[in-house]
Amino acid sequence: MLLCFHLQIAIPNSIRLKCVSWNKNQGFIACGGDEGLLKVLKLETQTDDAKLKGLAAPSNLSMNQTLEGHSGKKHMRVGVILCLSVFVTALCEMINNRNKSVVRSMSWNADGEKICIVYEDGAVIVGSVDGNRIWGKELKGIQLAHVAWSPDSKILLFGMANGEIHIYDNQGNFIMKMTLHCLMNVTGPLSIAGIHWYAGTEGYIEPDCPCLAICYDNGRCQVMRFENDDNPIVIETGMNVASIQWNHCGSVLAIAGSLRSSGGDKDMNVLNFYTPFGEHLRTLKVPGKQITAVSWEGGGLRIGLAVDSFIYFANIRPDYKWGYCSNTVVYAYTRPDRMEYSVVFWDTKNNEKFVKYVKSLISVTTCGDFCMLAAKADDSHPQYVLVLCNSIGTPWTPNTLTLVNPLFITMTKTHVIAASKEAFYAWQYRVAKKLTALEINQVAKTRKEGLVSYLLQATRDPICCITASDKTLIVGRESGVLQKYSLPSFTLLQKYSLSYRAYQLSLNCNSSRLAIIDMTGVLTFFDIETRGSLGDAEEGASAGDPSKFERKDVWDMKWANDNPDLFAMMEKTRMYVFRNLDPEEPIQTSGFICNFEDLEIKSVLLDEIMKDPERPNKDYLLNFEIRSLRDSRALIEKVGIEDASQFIEDNPHPRLWRLLAEAALQKLELKTAEQAFVRCKDYQGIEFVKRLGNLQSEAMKQAEVAAYFSRFEEAERMYLDMDRRDLAISLRIKLGDWFRVLQLLRTGSGDSDDALQEQAYNAIGDYFADRQKWLNAVQYYLQGRNQERLTECYYMLEDYEGLERLASSLPENHKLLPDIGQMFVTVGMCDQAVSSYLRCTQPKAAVDACVHLNQWNKAVELAKNHNMKEIGPLLSKYASHLLEKNKTLEAVELYRKAHHFLDAAKLMFKISDDEAKKRTRPLRVKKLFVLAALLVEDYHAQVKNTQQSRAKGKKSEATSALAGLLEEDASTSDSRIVDKAWRGAEAYHFFLLAQRQLYEGKVEASMNTVLHLRDYDDIIPAEEIYSLLAICSSANRAFGTCSRAFVKLESLESLSSEQRQLYEDLALEIFTKHSPKDNRKSHMDSTDDSTEGKLPTCIVTGRSISDYQFWMCSVCKHCAHEQEITNYNFCPLCHSSLT
């Protein structure tokens, strides 16, 4: 950073100033002094020139108002406190009617809503912005001198007259005394010079950054992270301090005071600047007798000083973290809502920006197309990370970790050199694809061991700056020694001695001259041409011959990339361009120099960008032409090409020769143009001039020149005037203006080229497709007959009907059919996908599509039709996969869709058995058994249909059915599943029917139904069957049947002794009251006869059917009485429709 005075305002009548405060938002400056002086000033910049924004703009005193209210003399203590509003004429008075003490300090909180006022006798008042008192308190036995709010307005710091600092909450309750580490071993009287707590309104430069500054008049200062920080930063300024203040973002602490001069006869006013970590940045000598106050401007670019009866204003040129690479401005700033730096990559060519967040950023360095970001890796470990990015912030290589603190970084086209105060570290970063074979070998052979060992060596002469070119590295040290190394070998060639400490170094493009800016902003040059060996240089240290050139107040400079004698520098708010140390007229600007090439200087107004860093404006990017370019252009326009050619001959530069060549082309002076293109080494230009020389028509030459200078409309008009529509079309094709090409083809009088017209239609379709305007693209692709792009457009539009029509219009085995099939697969349209695959003879892809879409029946059918054997193993593999994930029902559905009904039935019977074991929901179990039996019926039908399709000649249906049954018996291993598929469903049907009849009071029918359940004890546990039989028979007063049921229960081996005992007790209780005989004759008395079991059972009533005519279900083949089934619409067992 650099500081320089630029304005001085005198107070009338030489009234001494006591304080000054600069409003951070609106720019008003308030100053107070003796004799009740209170003034409000405002500096404004009034200019319409975009290049004169910021500090370069002239400042005018737009407001100079003396405020009323303070009229007391020095010895009078009136005690009036004024609260004034800028835009309101009235003012509020907070009257101190105690008349006991005087106000010593006041402080607004961070949001400006509260003010705390402290009196010398210990009284404290907290008021609101509208002048109302919130609370007040008197602190007994102490003398107050200072007050400060915490950023969150929860803490108040009270500075005492004896130097102590007490911590209170925002309601005035004492918390603790602050430990003052800066006053250790300090004796004698002292007072607090200032307390300033940065509120974090612009973010912090580091996480957990120190922000509370406390300074004493003896020069001792401590900077803390919070109010009870046990490890603060202690600064010994060595001066008598009068005032302190943070800048707008908390990155710089300004300490104003006086310093005893070396002669000892008088004090010297100085302004010191420190980082939050106590590092000294700059010292500014201030004229006058006594400095009393300091205050920053809201943007941190200016600072105001109250000295005697004057207000001095100094410009600040901050050290922004920024760079410029490949038309991209890279800059970093802090935000209050993030702990990281926001690094913006602003592409000035396309006006696009990319943001990257970096924690604990140290520096930004750029070169060519790359940017290097240096940051701390971790607070707990002394490691640092270097990130190499391209111009949009994308990391180009893996992050590099190093133990070297990269305080200074420089880059060349191939190397990065990072230096701490003790040593430097270098490596080659250039990507291999941009290196020649020779360079790659050099990279492979580069030895790093020497560099690493050098890092471990301590030094008493710390490094203070570095710079490098493609072949030279210069390292500057605090003693003034400059060390010259060769690249890429890093061999120490020479040492030079300076009488001052360098702050910034810069080598010109051929490494022959070094520019040096010292700590005070003085620019000098040093000739580093080698004139002796290393030993000679060490002895005499005079191999370099310093130039007598010197400029003061310089804060930035840039060598031209293509001329070693050309450079630009920033001096205060002016830019100077020097050629051979001869300056041109200055340019008023405060921009930072980005690039100096082709006699043009590109600079950026970073000060303006930082005011709103999230929205950079192209108006903040400035281009300046140097005098030789301006003079050459003026000579060409006003004098002529011949005189201009002589001037350029005397001041040669490729840009000037190119300017002359273009002017000669405009006038068709081809010889001069060719010579100029040769001088600027423009091969394309030379070829263009030769092509012009072969043309006979003057008008044709003019048209070609117009096209060369991008005046395409003029060139097209000339072609059409010459009746050369073909050349006009060719020009538009080169430009990619296919709309105009199509228009020219349509307006032509002759027949247009159909192929060219189709090309135009397709190119326009591509134009709309690139912008995702698919509907417009379809119209042009149809006219251009571009089936491939039509496919993509239909798919993006989700117009699957159009895609299907397109697929059907394509010939067999067309190359697009597989892609269209895949598109149908992705949206679940199986039939269309299969059709597309089959038309291009890809049955396997069709089967894969069916499998992917879970259409297994179609997959099996396709596999059989095309004799594919892969479907069976694939089906089994997928079913096994589902079973492993306990997705049994999904596996059943898979087998069912694939027409593997028997496999599906096996799984369903397993599910039914597992559910039956739960003994909770019998209706669900019945439904599961019915579903399993239905799958077996589907299997029967499948076998029958297969045999019928295989039958030849005039075989009867019965013969086919018999053959199907024989094949079924031969191929089925589990006869239980095929022969007794309905047993489970029958068992639970009668089980539910018996209970329903019992609850309906049909006890005899219920008992008869339960008697059928005795044949299903392999499905339903015998205990449940005979328990239900005992209940139903006892309800029916058939105690003989009930007795036989109890006998069966007591003989069950599965019962425990306790359960058997319970049954015996219950039987004893029943049969002591009732005789074990059936009271009435039942037709079920002979149920044990062998002939009775052969009769079918009615699934409606549970009775045996002895009639010759009865109803039979067409699905499950179960029977019912005709008079009973008439009340039903569905089969009671399988629930199939009766219609």
N, C-alpha and C positions, 0 to 999 in steps of 0.2 A: 504494500500500500504506500501511497505517496500523499503528502500534505503540502498545501501551499495557500497563502493568504490571497484573497481576491476582493475583499470589500471591508471598509471600515466606516462605522457610523458614529458620529460624535454627539454626545448629549449636550443640550444647550446649558449655558452658564457653568460649564465644567463641573457639573454635579457628579460626585463619585457614585458608581454603581455598586450595589451590594449583591444582587442576584439577577439571574436571567433564566427564563424557561421558554422552550420552543415546543409549541403544540404539535403533537405527532400526526394529527389527522388533518387539520385545516391550515397549518403553517403559521399561525399567529405567534409572535414573539413578545413575551411580557418581560419587562425589566423594571426593577425597583432600586431606589437609591436613597441618598440623604435628602433631607428637607421634604419628606413625603412624596418623593418622585415615584410615579407609576405610569409607565407608558406601554402601549401596545402597538407593535410594528408588524408589517407583513411585507415580505419580499415576493414578488411575482415576476414570472418570465412572460414577456409579451412579444411573440414572434409567430409568424405564419410559415416560416421556413422549416420544413421537416428535418433538415440536416442540423438545425440549431436547437434541437431539443436537449433537455438535461442541463448539465453544468455549462455547456457552451452557449446557452441562450443568455442574453443580457438580462440582468436582474434590476428591477425597479422597486422603489419603496412605495408600494401602493397604499399603505396605511401607516399613519404616524399620529396617534391619538393619545393625548394625556387624559387619564381617567381621574374623575373627581372622587373625593371621599377621604383620601390620605392627605391631610394638611398639617399634621402635627410636626413640630420642629424636633430637632434631635433630642432635646432634653424633655420633651413632652411625651407622655404615655397615655394616649386617649383610649386605646383598647377597642377600636372598631375593626371588625372583620367584614370584608366585602365579598359577596358572591355575585359576580357579574356574568351576564349572558351576552354573547357577541351580537346577536340580532335583536335583543330586547333593550329598549332604552332605560327601563327601570332597573334598579339594583336592589338586592336584599342585604340588610345589615344584621349581622349577628353581634349583638352588643355584649361586651364584657363589663357588666355593671359592678363587678366585685371590686375593681380598682385596687387590687392587691398585687397583681403581677402582670407580666407581659408575655405575649406569644413568642415561643422560641422556634417552633417548627410546625409544619402541617404537611399532610400527605393524602392524596387521593388513592382510592383502591384501584384495582386493575380495570374494572369496567366503568369507572368514573361516577359511580352512584353514591359513594360515601366518602366523607373527608374526616380525617382525624386531626384535631388541633391540640397541641400540648403547650402548657404554660410553664414558666420557670419554677413556680412554686409547687408543681406536681398536679395541677388540675388538668384533666383530660376531657375533651368534648368530641363526640362523634356525631356528625350531622349528615343530612342528605343533600343531594345536589340542588334541591329547591330551597335550601336554607333552613330547613326544620331540624331541630335538635332530636337525635335518636336516644342517646344516653350520655351521661356525664359522671365523672368520678374524680375524687381527689386522692392522690397517692401521698400519704403522709411521710414527711421526713426525707424527701428526695427532691433533687433539682433536675428537671427534664430539659433536654437540649435537642433531641432528634426523635423522629418517629418514622416508621415504615410499615406498610402492609405486606402480608404474604401474597403470592399470586392468587391463591384461592380465597382470600379475604377472611381466613379463619384465625390468623395469627397477627398480632401487633408486636413490633419491636420498639421498645422505648430506650433511647440513648440518654444516659445520665451526664451531668456536668463533670463528674469525676471519671468518665470514660467507661463505666460499666454499661452493659446492655441487658435489659430484662425482657423476658418473653411473657406475653399475656395472650389470652384468647380474645376473640372479637367482642366479648361482653365485659372485658376489663378485669378478668380473673387472672391472678398471677399463676404462672406455670413454673418457671425456673429462671435462673441466671445463665447467661450464655458464657461458655468457656472461650476465652480469648487467647488463642495460641500465639498470636502475633505479638502479644505483650509480655511473653516470657522473658525474664531477666531485664525488664525495662523499669527504670526508676525515674522519679521526678514527675512533676505535673504534666498532664496531657489532656487533650480534648478530642472529641470525635469530629473528624472533618466531613464525613458523609456516610450515609447508609443507603444503599440502593439495591433493591431486590427485583431482578428481571422477571417479568410476569409470564414469559413464554408465549407472547402473542404471535410471534413469527416462528415458533418452533425452536428446537435446540440443535446445536451443531453436533452433539453426541448424546447418546443415552446417559442419563445420570450426570449431566454436565453441571459444573459449578455455576451458580447464578446469583448468590447473595454476596455482595461486596461490602466490606466494612473497612474504613480507612481512618487513621488518626493523623493529627497534625504533625506528628514526628516522622511521618513517612512510612510507618508500619501499616500493612494492609493484609487482610485475610479474605479469601474467596471460598465460600462454603456451598455445598450442594443442598443443604437444608439447615434449619435453625439450630439443630444440635449435632452437627457434623463433627465427628471426633478426628477426622483427618482432613483438615482444610488446606487450601493452597495459601502459603504465606509468602508475601512479596515485601522486599525491602527496597523502597523507591529511592531513599537517600535524599529526600527533598521535604520541604515544609508544605504540606498538602492543604489546599484551600477547598477543593470540591472534586467530586467524582460522579461519573454517570456511565451506564451501559449504553451501547448503541441500540438500534431498533431490533436487532435479532439476537442480542446477547453474545455476539462473537468477539467484541472488542470493548475493553474497559478503558475509559479516558480518565486520567488523574491529572488535575491541574494544581500547580503550586509554584514555589520558588526554589531556586537552587543557588547555593553560595558559589560565586564565581571563583575561578582559580586564583585571582588576585586578592580576593577577600575583602574588597572595598565595597561591593554592593551585591545585592541579590539579582538573580536572573530568572525571569518568568519562563517556565517550561510547561509543556503539555506532553505527558507520556501516555503511550498506548500499550495495553497488555492483552493477551489472550485470557480466556477463563482459567487456563492452567498456569498462569503466571509468567508466560514467555513474553519478553519485551519485544515489541514490534518496531516502534518508531518514537522519536523525540522531536517535538516542534518547539523551537525557540520563539517566545512571544515577546514583542516589544512592550514598553510601559514599565511603571513602577510596581504595581501590585495587581495580581490577578485574583479575582474573588469568586468567579462562578464559571461553570461550563455547562453546555446543553447541546444535545444532538438534534439534528433535523430528523423528521419522521422517516425518511428513507435512508438515513445513515450516510448521505453523500456530502453533507456540510455539517459544520460544528460552529456554535457561537460561543464567544468568550467575553466575559465582562472584565475589562481591564481599565482601571482608573475611571475616566468618564467616557470611555469608548466601548463599542461593541465590535469585536473583530470576527470576521467570518472567514473560515478556511475551508477549501475544497478537499474532499477525501476521495482518493481513487482506491477503492477496495480491491483486495486480491480475490476476485471471483474464482470459483472452481469452474473453469470453462475451457473450451477448445473448438477447433474448426477442422473438419475433415470431410472431403468429398461432398461439397455443397451442403454440409450439415453442421449446424451450430449445436454444440453440446454444452449444456450448462446445468448446474446443480443448485438447488435451493432447499430450504427447510420449511416444513409445514407444522402448524401447531397440533394437528390431529395425527401425526405420524412421528415415530422415533427415528425413522431412516431419512436419509437425503433422497429427494426426488431428482433423478437425473433425466433430463429431457434431451432427446435427440430430435432436433427440429430440422427436417428436410426443407431447406429454403426453396429448392427448385419446385417441388410439388406441394409445398405448404402443408406438410404432414408432420405430425410429431409422435414420438414413441417414448414412453416413460418407463424407467427402470428404477427400482428402489434399492438403495445401497446403505447398509448400516455402517456408521463410523467412517464415512468417506474421508480420505486424506487429500486426494488430488485427482485432477482430470488432465490427461496428456494426450495430444493427438499428433498424428503424422500421416500424410497420404490418405489412405482409405480406412485407417484404423484408429481406435481410441483405447487408451489404457486407463482403467479405473483402479486406484489404489485405496485400500481400506484396511481397517483392523479386522483380523479374523475372529478374535474372541477377547473379551476383557480379562478373562482369567488366565490366558496364556499369551506370552509375548510373540505372537505370530501375526503376520500380515498377508493379505491376499491381493494378488494382482490379476485383474480380469481384462483380457484383450477382447474388444468388441469391434464389430463392423459399424457402419454408419447408421444402422437402425437399432443398435443396442443389443444385437444377438451375440452371445459369447462365441468367439472364433476358435479358441483353444481351451482345454481344461484349465481351471483356475490354478495359478501358481502360488504356492505357499513359501514364505521366506521368513527368516528370523531378522532380516535387515529391515529396520524402520525406514520405509521409502519416503523420506522427507523431500528428496529431490529426484525427479524422474525426467529423463529425456528420451526421445525416440528418433530413430532414423528409419529408412525404408526397410531395413532388415533386422535391426537390433533394438532392444530395450535396455536402458541402463538406469538402475535404481540405486540411490545412494542414501546412506544415513550420514550422521556426522563423522563416523569413524571410517567407513569403507563404502565401496560400491560393488554392485553385482550386475552382470550383463549376460544376456542370452539372445539367441537368434530366434525370431518369431515368424519370419516369413514362411508362408505355406509352401510346400514342396512343389506344387503344380506350377508355381510362378518362378521357380528357380531353374537355371540351366543345369546340365549334368555336372559341369565343373563346380558350380556353387554347392550342389548337393554333396559332392565329395568333400568340399571344404567344411560343410556342416558336420559330416560324419567324423572328420579328423580333428574337429575343434576340441581342445583340451580344457577342461573346467577345473582341474585340480588346483592349479596355481591361483585361480580366482578365489576358490573356497578358502585356501590357506591364508590368502591375503585378508579375507574378511575377519579372521580371528585376531588380527594384529591391532592393538590399541594405538591411539595417536594422541599427541598433545596439540595438534593443529587441526581442529575440526573442519570438515567440509562445509562450505556455505552455499555453493551453487555448482551446477554442471551444465554442459551443453555438448552436442555432438553433431557431426555431419557424417556423410557416408564413409569417410576415411580418417576422421580425427575426432578424438574425445578430449575435452578440456575440463579439468576439475579445478575449481577455485576453493581456496582455503581461507580461514578467517585472518591469518597473518598477512594476506596479500599475495601468497604464492599461487601461481598457476602451473598446473601440471598438464603436459601434452602427451596423450597416448595415441598410438596408431590403431586403427580398426581394420580387420577384425582380430588382430593378434593381441591387442591390448598391451603393447610394448611401450614402456615409458621412454619417450624421445627427448623431451626437454623440460626444463623448469624455468619459470620467469618470476620476477619479483615486482610487485606493485607497492605503492606507498599508501594504499587504501584498501578497504575490504570491499570486494565485489558483492553485489546483490543479485544481478541478473547478467547472464552471458548469452551471446548469440554469434554464431559463425556465419559468414557469407557463403554463397553457393559453391565456391571453389576452395573454401577453407583457407583462404589467404589472409583474412582479416577478422579480428575478433572485436565485437562491440561489448562494452562493459558499462553497466549502470550500477553506481555504488549506492550505499545506504541513504544518501542525501538526495538522490535523484540526478546526479551528474553523469552525463554520458560522455565516454571517451572511447578511443579506438586503439587497438594494439595490433601491430603487424607481427604475425607469428610465422613468417617464412623462416625455414630452418637455415641457419648460417654456420652451424658448427656441430660438433659431436655432443653427445650427452655430457661427457666430462667437461668440455669447455663451457657448456651452458651452466653447469653446476658451479663452476668456479667464478665466472664473470657475471652470470645471470643477465647478460646484455644481448643475447641473440635476437630478442625482439626489439623493435624500434617504435616506441609509442608515438602516436600522432599528437600534434598540438591541438587537434580539434577538441572542443569542450562545449557542452550545452547543459544548462541547469534546469531543474524542475521537470525532468523527463521521467515518464512513468510507463512508457511502452515504446517498443521499436520493432521493426520487421525488415529483414533483408528481402530484396527481390529474389524470386526463385530462378530467374534467368539472366541476371546481370550482377556481377560481384561488386560493382561500384555504385549500385542504386539501393537506397533504403529509405524507409519512411519512419518517422518518430512522432510521438505525442508529447508535446510540451505544454503543460497547463491545459488550456482548452483549445489548443491549436495543433494542427497536423502539418508537419514540414516534410517535404520530399527533397532528398539530397542526391545529386549526381556528382561523383568525384568531390565530395564535401562541399559542393556549391549548392546552396539552398534555393528552392523555388519559393514563390510567394505562399504564405501560410493559408491553411483552410481552417475556418472556425468550426470545430466539431469536438465532441467528447466521446466518440466511438472507439471501441477497441478494435485493433487491426486484426482482421482474419487472414487475409492473403494479399500478396503483392506479386502479380504476375501479368505479363503482357501489357505492361505500362498502365495497369489498372489496379487500384487499391480497393479492396472490399473490407468494410468495417461494419461492426454491429453495435447498436446502442444498447449495451447490456443494462445500463442503468434504467432505461425505460422498460426493457423486458422484465426486469426483476420487480417492477411495480405490479405486474400481473403476469407471473411466469407461466400460468396455465394457458394463456392465450397470446402467444407471440404474434406480432404483426409484421408483415413484409415491409412496412414503412420504416421499420427499425433497422433494415439492412441497407447500407449506403455503398455506392460505387463512386469512386473518384478517378478521373483520368489525369495523368501527370502532364506537365507542360509540353513536352516534346510531342505527345500524341495530339494534344489540342492544337499545337502550332502546325503540325503536319496536315491535320484535317482542314485547318483554315487556309493553308497554302493551296491545297488541292481545290478547294471550293472557290477561292477568290483570285488566285494568281494563275495556276496552271500546273499541269502534270510535270512539265520539264523542270520548272523551278523547285517544285516539291521533291522531284527525284534527286536533285542536287542536295537539298537540305537533308533528306533521308540518307544519302550517301555519306554526309558528314556526321550524322547521328544515327548509325545503323542499329536496327533492332528488327527481329522477325515480325513483330506486330506492325511496325511502320511499313515494311516491305509488303506485307499482306494488304495493308490499307491502300498503298499505291497500286498494287495489282488489281484490286477491286475497282478502283477509280479508272484505271486504264481499260478494264473490261467494259465499264459503262460506256466509254467513248470508243470502244472497238479498236483501241491502239494495242494490237495483239503482241507486237514485238516488245513494247515496254511491259505489258502484263506478263509475258513469258519470262523476261529477265527478273521481274520482281518475284514471281513464283519460285524461280530458281534460287534467289537470294534467301527466301524464307523457307526453302526446302519443302515445298508443297507439291508432291508428285501428282496428286489428283488435279490440282490447278494447272499444272503443265500439260497433262493429258487433255484437259478440257480446252485449253488454248489451241492445241494441235488440232483437235476435232473442229473447232471453230474455223481454223484456217482452211480446212478441206471443204467448207461449205461455200457455195457460190452466191447464194442469195443473201443480200444484206438484211432483208426482213427476217430470214430464217436465223441469222446470227443474233439479231436483236431478241427474237423470241427465246433462243437458247440462253442468252444472258439473263433475260427476265426470269426464266425458270431457275437458273443458277443462284440468283439472289432471292429466291422464294417468292417472287411476284407471280404466282401461279395463274391468277385470274387474267393478268395482262398477257402472259405467255399463251394461255389457251385462246384468248381472243385473237392474238396474232396468228396462231395456227389455223383457226377457223377462217380468218380473212384470206389466208393463202389457200383455202380449200384443202387443208390437210387435217381432216377430221381424225384420221388414223393416228397422227402425232398427238393431237389433243387427248384422244382416248389413252394412248400409251402414257402420256404424262399423268393422267388421273389414276391409271393403274399403279404407277410407281408411287403415287401419294397415298394409295389405298382408299381413294374417294370413289367407291363403287356406286354410290347413288348417282353421282355425276356421270360415271361411265355408262350406266343404264340409260340415263337421260340422253346422252349423246348417241347411243345406239338406237334409241327410239326415234329421235328427231332426224336421223340421217335419211337422205333421199333414196339411197341404194339399199340393196339387201344386206342386212346385218349378219354377222357371223354367229351361227347358232351356238357353236361351242363357247364363244366369248360371252354370249348372252347368258348361257347357263352358268358360266363361271361368275358372272356378275350377280345373278340371282343367288347363287350359293354363298358368295362373299357377303352379300347383304343379310342373308340368313344367319351367317356366322356373326355378323355385327349384332343382331338382335339376340342371338343365343348367348353371346358373351355377356350381355346385360340381362339375361334371364327373362327376356320377353319372348317366351316360347311360342305364344299364339301367332305373333307377327312372323317369327322365324319359320313356322310351318307353311305359311302362305308362299314364302320365297323358295323354300326347299321343294315344295310341290312343283313350282314352275321350273326349278333347276333340276328336278328329278334326282334329288340326292336322298336315296333311300336310307343310307346309313345315318345321316343326321336327322331324318324324319323319325326314325326309330327312337332316337334319344329324346326328341321333342315330345313325341306322343307319351313316352314314359314319364317325362317330367311333368307333363300336363295331366297325367293320370287318365289319359284318353285311351282306355284299353280296347274299346271298340275300334277306334282308328288303328291301333296297333294290330288288332286281329285282322282287320281288312288288309293292312299292309302285308302281313304275313301270308294271307291267302293269295295275294297277288304276286308274290315272289315265286319264281320257278323252283322246281325240285332241287335239292342240294345247294341252295343259295348260301353264301357265306354268312348272311345275317340271321338265318333261321336259328342256329344255336344260341346266339345272343338274345334273340327275341324270346326263345324258350326260357332262358334264364330269367329274363324280366318277368315273364308270367309266373315263374316259380317264386320269385321274391314277393309277389303280391297274392300268392295262394290260388292262382287260377290254373288248376291241375289239368283240366281237359285241353285248354288252349296250349299249355306247355307241352303236353304229350303229342298233340297234333304237330306242333312245330318241330319237335325232335324226330318224330317219325318221318316227316317230309324230308329231312336231311339224313335219313338212314342212321339214326343214332338211338336205337331201342334201349341201349343200356342207360343213356342219359334220361330217357323217358321213364324207365323203371326207377332210377335214382330220384327223379322228381316226385313220383308217386310216393316213394318211401319217405322223402323229406316232408311231404305234405300229409303224411299219415293215411294215404289212400292205398291200403295194403291189398284190398280186393282187386283194385285195378292193377296194382303192381304184379300180383300173382298171375292175373289174366294175361298181362303183357309178357311176363316171363315164360308162361306156357306157350303162348302163340309164337314166340321167337326162340323157343327151345333154349332158354337161359337157365342155368343151374345155380346161379348165385343167390336167388331169392330165398331159398329155403334156409341156408346157413345164416343169411342176413336177418331173416325174420326171427330165427331162434336166438341170435345174438342180441337183437334188440329186446326181445321178450325177457331174456336173462338179465339184461341191464335194468329193465323196469322192475323185475322181481327183486334184484339186489337192493333197490331203493324202496322196497316195500310198496310199490305201486302196482298191486295185483290187479285192481280193476282196470287200470290202463292196459295191462297186459292182456286181460280178457277182451277188451275192446279191440286191441291190436289183432288178436287171433280171429275174432269175429269178422273184422273187416277183410282179413286175408282169407276168409272162408275155411279156416282151420277150426271147425266147430267143435270137434272132439277135444282138442287141446284147450279150447276156451271152456268147455264143459268141465274138464278135469279141474281147472283152476276155480271155477264157480263152486263145484262141490267142496273143494278145500275151504273156500271162503265160508260156505254154508256150515260146514262142520265146525269151523273155528267160532262162528257166531253162535251156533247151537250150544257150544260148551259154556258160554257165558250165562245161560239159563235166565235171560232177562226179558227179551222181546221176541216171543214166539211168532208173532205176525211177520216181523221182518225176516225171521229164519225161513218161514214158509215161502215168502216172496223170492228169497235167494234160491231155494230148492226148485221153485217153479222156473226161474230163469235158467238154471242149470239144465233142467229137463227139456226146456224149449230148445236150448242149444243142441241137445242130443237129437231132438226131432229134426232140427235143421240138418244135422249130420246124416240122418236117415234119408232125408229128401235129396241131399247132395249125392249120396251113393246111388240112389235110385235113378236120378237124372243122368249121372255119369254112365250108368249101364244102358240106359235108354239111348243115349247118344252113340254108344258103341255098337248097339244092336244092328245087325245087318239083315237084309232081306225082309221077311214078313214075320219075324218073331213076335209072338204075342206079348202083351204087356205083363201078363202073369209070369211068363218065362223070364222076362227082363227083371221083374221084381224079385223072383226067386234067385236069379243070378246075383242081384245086388245083395240080397241077404246072405247068400253063401260067401260072397267076397267080404262082406262085413264081418261075418263070424270068423273068417280066416285071418283078417287083418287086425282085429281088435283084441288087444291083450287084456283089457279090463272089462270083463263081461258084466260086472256090477253096474258100470256106468251105462252100458248099452241096454242090457236086459231089464234092469230095475231102476231106470232113470227117474221114475215118478214116485218111488217109495218114500223118499224124504218129504216130498210135497204132500203125499197122501197122509203120512203120519201126523204132520203138524196141522193139516187141514182137519182131520178127525179130532185131534187134540183141542183145537180151538172151537170146533163145532160142539163137542161135548160140553165144554164149559159155557158156551153161549146158551145151549139148551138148558143147562142146569140153572143159570141165572134167570132164564125166562120161565122157569117153573115146569118145564117139560122133563120131569125127572126120569120117567121110564125111557123116553127117547135118548136122554143123556146117558143112561146106564147101558142101553144097547149100543150106542156109539162107542163108549169106552171099552166094551167087550171086544170091538174090532181092533183096538189099540194093542191088545196082547200080542198081535203078530208083528208089532213094530218095536219090540224092546231092544233091538239092535240100534235104533235111531234115537228113541226117547228113553231115558233111564227108567228101569222097571219100577223103581221107588215112586216116581211121579205117576206112572200109569196106574199102579195098584192103589196108590193113595187116592187118586181121583176116582177109581172104581169103588173104593170103600165109601167115599163120600156120597157118590151118586146112588149106590145100592142102598145105603142106610136111609137116604132121603126117599128112596122108592119103597122103603119098608121091606126090601129083599135082603133079610139078614143072613140068609144062607150064602148068597153071593158075597155079601160083606164079610162073612166069616172066612170064606175061601180066600178073599183078598188079603185079610189080616194074616192068615197062615202063610201066604206067599211073601208078604212083607217081612214077617218074623224069620223066614228062612233065607232071606237075602244075605249073602256073604259080604256084601259091600258095606253093610251097616256096622256101626260101632256098637259096643255093648250098651252104652247109654241110650242111643237111639232105639235099639231093639227093646230095651226095658220100657221106654216110653210107649212104644207100640203095644207091648204086652199089657201095660197098665190101662191104656185106652180101650183095648179089646175086652179086658176084664170088666171095665166100667159099663161097656155097651151090652155085653152078652149076659151079665147078671140081671139085666132088666128085660132083655128080649131074647127069645129063643132063636138059635141060628138056623132058621128055616125061612124059605121064601113063602110069603103069605098068599100070593096069587100066581097062577100058572102063566108063564111067559113063553112066547114063541122062541125065546133064546135058551130055553132049558136044554135044548139039544144042540147047542152050538159046538159041542165037541165032536159031533158026528162028522165023518170025513166028507159026506156029500154036501154039508152046509158050507164048507169053505170054498167050494167051487162056484157058488152063486156070486154074481157081481153085487157090489154094495152101492147103494144110492149115495151120491155125494151131497145131496141136499138134506136128507133125513138121517143118514147113517144106517138105514135098514137094508136087509138083503133083498134083492129083486128076484122074485119068482115068476113074474109075468113074462109072457112071451113077447110082448111089445114094450119097448122102453126107449128112452132117448140116449144117444151116445155123442160125445163131443168130437168134433172133427179134428181137433188138435191133440188133446191129451188122451183121447179114446176111453174116457171114463163115462159111467152110465148114471142115469137118474130116472125116477118114475116120471112118466109123461105128465101126469097131473100136477106134480111138484115143480117141474122145470118151467112151466108156463108163467110163473111169477118172476122169472129172471130174464135179463137182457144179456147177461154175460155168464160164462161158465163159472160156477162157484169155486172150481179148483184152479184152472189155468187163466181165468179171466179173459178168455177170448170171446169175441162177439158171437152171439147166437144166430145173427142174420147171415 
